[in-house]
Amino acid sequence: MFMVRLTAEVVRKLAEIFQMLSDETRLRILRTLEKRELCVSDIAKETGVSQSAISHQLRVLRQTDLVRSQRRGKNIYYRIADGHVFSIVRDGLEHVTEEK
């Protein structure tokens, strides 16, 4: 098992990640990006959330290093930052859908 020293900074960063994952729109965005890179308009179509709300939430997710972006022509494409983000979301989904 990977052991991390729980410094105040590590605990703060972990709490920040869980705070980011506590928003329904951000979770929808992350699940949508799990399959492939998308631009804001495509994410909005797939989630049913307005483009302005998606843009705002993507900015927040980018600031906490949960998503990354890349400009291609006029569009900016977003993707999950790394596999750890997938794992956190998948583990949470498995936990809440688990039969008791």
For each residue, the residues with C-beta under 8 A, 3 or more apart:
1:
2:
3:
4: 10
5: 10
6: 10 11
7: 10 11
8: 11 12
9: 12 13
10: 4 5 6 7 13 14
11: 6 7 8 14 15
12: 8 9 15 16
13: 9 10 16 17
14: 10 11 17 18
15: 11 12 18 19
16: 12 13 19 20 64
17: 13 14 20 21 64 66 88
18: 14 15 21 22
19: 15 16 22
20: 16 17 23 26 60 61 64 66
21: 17 18 26 27 30 88 89 92
22: 18 19
23: 20 26 27 57
24: 27 28
25: 28 29 47 49 53 54 57
26: 20 21 23 29 30 57 60 61
27: 21 23 24 30 31 89
28: 24 25 31 32 47 49
29: 25 26 32 33 43 47 49 54 57 58 61 67
30: 21 26 27 33 34 61 66 67 80 85 89
31: 27 28 34 89
32: 28 29 35 38 43 46 47
33: 29 30 36 37 38 43 67 78 79 80
34: 30 31 80 86 89
35: 32
36: 33 79
37: 33 70 77 78 79
38: 32 33 42 43 46 77 78
39: 42 43 75 76 77 78
40: 43 44 51 54 55 58 76 78
41: 44 45 51
42: 38 39 45 46
43: 29 32 33 38 39 40 46 47 49 54 58 78
44: 40 41 47 48 49 50 51 53 54
45: 41 42 48
46: 32 38 42 43
47: 25 28 29 32 43 44 54
48: 44 45
49: 25 28 29 43 44 53 54
50: 44 53 54
51: 40 41 44 54 55
52: 55 56
53: 25 44 49 50 56 57
54: 25 29 40 43 44 47 49 50 51 57 58
55: 40 51 52 58 59
56: 52 53 59 60
57: 23 25 26 29 53 54 60 61
58: 29 40 43 54 55 61 62 67 69 78
59: 55 56 62 63
60: 20 26 56 57 63 64
61: 20 26 29 30 57 58 64 66 67
62: 58 59 65 66 67 68 69 78
63: 59 60
64: 16 17 20 60 61
65: 62 68 81
66: 17 20 30 61 62 80 81 85
67: 29 30 33 58 61 62 78 79 80 81 85
68: 62 65 78 79 80 81
69: 58 62 76 77 78 79
70: 37 76 77 79
71: 75 76 77
72: 75 76 77
73:
74:
75: 39 71 72
76: 39 40 69 70 71 72
77: 37 38 39 69 70 71 72
78: 33 37 38 39 40 43 58 62 67 68 69
79: 33 36 37 67 68 69 70
80: 30 33 34 66 67 68 83 85 86
81: 65 66 67 68 84 85
82: 85
83: 80 86 87
84: 81 87 88
85: 30 66 67 80 81 82 88 89
86: 34 80 83 89 90
87: 83 84 90 91
88: 17 21 84 85 91 92
89: 21 27 30 31 34 85 86 92 93
90: 86 87 93 94
91: 87 88 94 95
92: 21 88 89 95 96
93: 89 90 96 97
94: 90 91 97 98
95: 91 92 98
96: 92 93
97: 93 94
98: 94 95
99:
100:
